[in-house]
Amino acid sequence: MIKKILVANRGEIAMRIFRTCRVMNISTVAVYTHVDRGALHVRYAEEAYCISESPEDTSYLKPELILSIAKKTGA
């Protein structure tokens, strides 16, 4: 059974996943960039990790970085 999930997305898609996880008692992890630090999906997740301080970064497209956070958090 899945106990924790990392959502490497943002906006409405991430919120739908987080809401479903909450109903299913699955812990959630969000990743975000500096620009998204106050976004709803970041505040709604149980854990959140900044993957870049740069406003013009493509960190969401760096799978090795996101996978390292998933491993670190047990997601």
C-alpha positions in Angstrom: 0.0 0.0 0.0 1.2 3.5 -0.8 2.0 5.5 2.3 3.5 8.7 0.9 3.5 10.3 -2.6 5.5 13.1 -4.1 3.6 15.2 -6.6 6.0 16.8 -9.1 3.3 19.0 -10.5 1.6 22.2 -9.5 -1.7 24.0 -9.8 -5.1 22.3 -10.1 -3.6 18.9 -11.0 -1.5 18.8 -7.8 -4.5 19.9 -5.7 -6.7 17.1 -7.1 -4.0 14.5 -6.2 -3.5 16.0 -2.7 -7.2 16.0 -2.0 -7.5 12.4 -3.0 -4.5 11.4 -1.0 -5.9 13.1 2.1 -9.1 11.0 1.7 -7.0 7.8 1.3 -4.7 8.7 4.3 -1.7 9.0 2.0 1.0 11.5 3.1 1.9 14.1 0.5 5.1 15.8 -0.6 5.3 18.8 -2.9 8.2 20.3 -4.8 8.3 23.9 -5.8 10.4 26.7 -7.1 11.0 30.0 -5.4 8.3 31.6 -7.6 5.7 29.1 -6.4 6.6 29.2 -2.7 3.2 30.7 -1.7 1.1 28.6 -4.0 -1.8 26.6 -2.7 -0.4 23.2 -3.6 2.7 24.0 -1.5 0.7 25.1 1.5 -1.7 22.1 1.2 1.0 19.4 1.0 2.2 17.8 4.3 5.8 18.4 3.2 7.2 20.7 0.7 10.7 21.1 -0.7 12.1 24.0 -2.7 13.9 22.7 -5.8 15.2 26.0 -7.1 15.7 29.6 -5.9 15.9 30.8 -9.5 12.7 32.3 -10.9 13.6 31.3 -14.5 14.6 27.7 -13.7 13.3 24.5 -15.2 13.8 22.4 -12.1 10.4 20.6 -12.6 12.1 19.0 -15.6 15.1 17.6 -13.6 14.0 14.0 -12.7 17.2 13.2 -10.8 16.6 16.1 -8.4 12.9 15.2 -7.9 13.8 11.5 -7.4 16.4 12.4 -4.8 13.7 14.2 -2.8 11.4 11.3 -3.2 14.0 8.9 -1.8 14.9 11.4 1.0 11.3 11.7 2.1 10.3 8.0 1.6 7.7 8.9 -1.1 
